Amino acid sequence: MKKLNLDISEIITLFNAGLSPRAIAKRMGCSVIAIRTRLKALGYSRSREEALKLRRGERRYLRQLDLEAIKRLYLDERKTCKEIAIIFGCNTETIATRVKDMGIMRSQADVMRLLRAGAKHPCWKGGVRIVHGYRYIRIGLKLYRPEHIIIWEQTYRKKLPKNWVVHHLNGIKDDNRPENLVAYPKGRHDAVTRHEPYKCRIRKLEAKVKMLEGTLRDSQLIWMTKDDATD
């Protein structure tokens, strides 16, 4: 049988901090017997009264757990009892009991769906869907949002106004670079509103082209054509 290589100093530190052998074993990923054996060999032990005091303190702490926080994590953030228990530093059964007492316990089918949701699902594709050429990003359970709207809102640090649309200047629906996105009110399709963003984009591109041509010309890497010379 392979001997466990456990950090004795860590075991002693945790024991002196008030943790029980069971709690130490859970934290170090070994059996309770392994912890108890090492503590006994080192001469560390607690009386029954001391152990009971520690248990009462743990129970008192568990009674004071923030039920609203548990409810928010369980319902809104869709976390499992095990994940919530890790956050609060207690066992899974304690959280499951609180959830059951609040009457919000999930059914077995819901639990199975949650365990296979998102990145945990074998058919996970990165949370991206392509719908009519547009990229949609997963932002919640079975909830997707157009990526071009998300990027526009992040770029301008505001929500897209109601009845406004985000348009791709170059007509490529999945080219969601900030400089390729422009927003305008839905239904306002007059020439000025529709053409001005394109004119602005063309002017910027022309400026970039002139700058690159100047750099290449200075480096004698290109020769001007007759058409360029007339321009």
Wavefront OBJ file of the C-alpha trace (Angstrom):
o trace
v 0.000 0.000 0.000
v 1.356 3.420 -0.977
v 2.088 5.680 1.978
v 0.453 9.111 1.864
v 2.876 12.026 1.792
v 0.985 14.525 3.971
v 2.343 17.819 5.288
v 2.514 17.253 9.061
v 3.081 20.939 9.847
v -0.067 21.875 7.912
v -2.091 19.231 9.770
v -0.911 20.622 13.127
v -1.628 24.215 12.040
v -5.170 23.351 10.953
v -5.783 21.324 14.122
v -4.627 24.194 16.342
v -6.830 26.566 14.334
v -9.853 24.598 15.521
v -10.549 22.323 12.564
v -11.748 18.814 13.255
v -9.899 15.769 11.821
v -12.795 15.309 9.394
v -12.515 18.900 8.152
v -8.713 18.563 7.833
v -9.105 15.319 5.883
v -11.603 16.955 3.528
v -9.274 19.897 2.900
v -6.202 17.693 2.293
v -8.055 15.094 0.225
v -7.412 12.030 2.372
v -9.261 9.821 4.848
v -10.159 10.810 8.422
v -8.260 7.772 9.728
v -5.026 9.038 8.095
v -5.364 12.391 9.879
v -6.331 10.880 13.236
v -3.406 8.421 13.072
v -0.867 11.191 12.480
v -2.327 13.438 15.185
v -2.302 10.584 17.679
v 1.309 9.723 16.818
v 2.288 13.361 17.447
v 0.377 13.473 20.736
v -2.335 15.864 19.572
v -5.850 15.178 20.784
v -9.005 16.866 22.067
v -11.276 15.895 24.880
v -14.883 15.026 24.099
v -16.028 18.312 25.650
v -13.667 20.365 23.449
v -14.844 18.530 20.333
v -18.494 19.192 21.257
v -17.753 22.909 21.747
v -16.195 23.095 18.292
v -19.187 21.327 16.757
v -21.603 23.704 18.469
v -19.580 26.636 17.120
v -19.737 25.177 13.593
v -23.492 24.638 13.880
v -23.967 28.184 15.162
v -22.008 29.481 12.148
v -24.045 27.359 9.756
v -27.299 28.653 11.239
v -26.071 32.174 10.505
v -25.450 31.486 6.813
v -26.880 34.203 4.560
v -30.013 32.562 3.169
v -30.541 35.372 0.660
v -27.041 34.842 -0.718
v -27.672 31.097 -0.986
v -30.977 31.765 -2.774
v -29.311 34.194 -5.209
v -26.470 31.784 -6.000
v -28.864 28.852 -6.388
v -31.588 30.520 -8.469
v -29.997 33.470 -10.284
v -26.463 32.179 -10.869
v -27.648 28.558 -11.274
v -24.906 27.134 -9.056
v -25.112 23.644 -7.599
v -25.228 22.922 -3.861
v -21.653 21.642 -4.069
v -20.410 24.891 -5.663
v -22.238 26.995 -3.036
v -20.809 24.826 -0.242
v -17.279 25.540 -1.500
v -18.016 29.287 -1.431
v -19.304 29.173 2.170
v -16.731 26.629 3.344
v -19.237 24.055 4.570
v -20.451 20.653 3.408
v -22.887 20.048 0.563
v -25.554 18.530 2.809
v -25.805 21.768 4.826
v -26.538 23.843 1.710
v -28.949 21.213 0.381
v -30.868 21.354 3.690
v -31.124 25.167 3.562
v -32.290 25.046 -0.060
v -34.884 22.414 0.759
v -36.149 24.410 3.767
v -36.629 27.452 1.502
v -38.692 25.330 -0.907
v -36.520 26.032 -3.951
v -34.962 22.599 -4.422
v -34.527 21.629 -8.079
v -35.972 18.442 -9.502
v -33.628 15.629 -10.514
v -34.255 16.438 -14.188
v -33.282 20.097 -13.615
v -30.096 19.020 -11.835
v -29.113 16.753 -14.728
v -29.782 19.520 -17.244
v -27.695 21.954 -15.182
v -24.795 19.508 -14.904
v -24.776 19.183 -18.696
v -25.390 22.858 -19.472
v -22.968 25.220 -21.159
v -19.299 24.235 -21.214
v -20.117 21.013 -19.327
v -22.126 19.674 -22.291
v -20.265 17.287 -24.655
v -21.582 19.244 -27.670
v -20.465 22.642 -26.343
v -19.366 24.938 -29.207
v -18.004 27.873 -27.239
v -21.340 29.607 -26.600
v -21.614 30.989 -30.149
v -24.446 30.560 -32.638
v -24.652 31.742 -36.256
v -28.150 32.925 -37.197
v -28.680 34.309 -40.726
v -24.972 35.162 -40.853
v -24.922 37.054 -37.524
v -22.929 35.834 -34.510
v -24.937 35.347 -31.297
v -23.166 35.046 -27.922
v -24.519 33.011 -24.995
v -25.193 35.329 -22.025
v -27.345 33.009 -19.900
v -29.163 29.699 -19.771
v -30.722 29.332 -23.253
v -30.278 33.091 -23.772
v -28.245 34.472 -26.685
v -27.589 38.050 -27.840
v -26.194 39.468 -31.115
v -22.438 39.954 -30.795
v -22.428 43.177 -32.850
v -24.813 44.822 -30.362
v -22.691 43.685 -27.396
v -19.502 45.070 -28.994
v -21.182 48.368 -29.923
v -22.424 48.823 -26.337
v -18.968 47.985 -24.917
v -17.286 50.404 -27.333
v -19.574 53.369 -26.587
v -20.226 52.362 -22.945
v -23.983 52.693 -23.164
v -27.028 50.619 -23.974
v -28.323 50.606 -27.522
v -31.289 53.036 -27.571
v -34.738 51.608 -28.085
v -35.749 51.176 -31.757
v -32.137 51.601 -32.914
v -30.221 49.085 -35.045
v -26.499 48.342 -35.419
v -25.345 48.172 -39.038
v -22.183 46.660 -40.576
v -20.531 49.245 -42.829
v -18.851 46.730 -45.126
v -21.939 44.501 -45.314
v -20.158 41.503 -43.743
v -22.473 40.327 -40.988
v -19.861 38.621 -38.829
v -17.250 41.406 -39.090
v -17.881 42.864 -35.646
v -14.890 45.186 -35.349
v -15.914 48.416 -33.561
v -14.881 50.544 -36.561
v -17.194 48.493 -38.793
v -20.287 49.098 -36.644
v -22.649 52.080 -36.739
v -25.998 52.557 -35.000
v -28.959 54.624 -36.169
v -32.711 54.745 -35.491
v -34.806 52.034 -37.066
v -36.967 53.357 -39.903
v -34.850 56.444 -40.686
v -33.621 55.419 -44.101
v -33.154 58.839 -45.689
v -30.070 59.309 -47.830
v -28.157 61.462 -45.346
v -28.520 59.042 -42.456
v -27.815 56.020 -44.620
v -24.830 57.352 -46.569
v -22.966 59.542 -44.071
v -21.364 56.635 -42.106
v -20.093 55.162 -45.380
v -18.641 58.516 -46.449
v -16.872 58.870 -43.109
v -15.526 55.316 -43.354
v -14.304 55.874 -46.928
v -12.500 59.077 -45.891
v -10.687 57.236 -43.092
v -9.673 54.403 -45.423
v -8.448 56.858 -48.059
v -6.306 58.591 -45.430
v -4.800 55.241 -44.432
v -4.121 54.351 -48.082
v -2.355 57.688 -48.685
v -0.236 57.213 -45.588
v 0.783 53.697 -46.676
v 1.516 54.848 -50.230
v 3.710 57.631 -48.876
v 5.626 55.204 -46.675
v 6.149 52.750 -49.533
v 7.108 55.553 -51.936
v 9.703 56.850 -49.518
v 11.069 53.333 -49.281
v 11.077 53.099 -53.107
v 9.007 49.928 -52.947
v 6.276 51.111 -55.358
v 6.102 53.195 -58.518
v 3.309 55.617 -59.290
v 1.077 54.785 -62.230
v -0.217 57.381 -64.630
v -3.644 57.296 -62.952
v -2.025 57.952 -59.560
v -0.011 60.816 -60.975
v -3.108 62.521 -62.377
v -4.825 62.219 -58.987
l 1 2 3 4 5 6 7 8 9 10 11 12 13 14 15 16 17 18 19 20 21 22 23 24 25 26 27 28 29 30 31 32 33 34 35 36 37 38 39 40 41 42 43 44 45 46 47 48 49 50 51 52 53 54 55 56 57 58 59 60 61 62 63 64 65 66 67 68 69 70 71 72 73 74 75 76 77 78 79 80 81 82 83 84 85 86 87 88 89 90 91 92 93 94 95 96 97 98 99 100 101 102 103 104 105 106 107 108 109 110 111 112 113 114 115 116 117 118 119 120 121 122 123 124 125 126 127 128 129 130 131 132 133 134 135 136 137 138 139 140 141 142 143 144 145 146 147 148 149 150 151 152 153 154 155 156 157 158 159 160 161 162 163 164 165 166 167 168 169 170 171 172 173 174 175 176 177 178 179 180 181 182 183 184 185 186 187 188 189 190 191 192 193 194 195 196 197 198 199 200 201 202 203 204 205 206 207 208 209 210 211 212 213 214 215 216 217 218 219 220 221 222 223 224 225 226 227 228 229 230 231
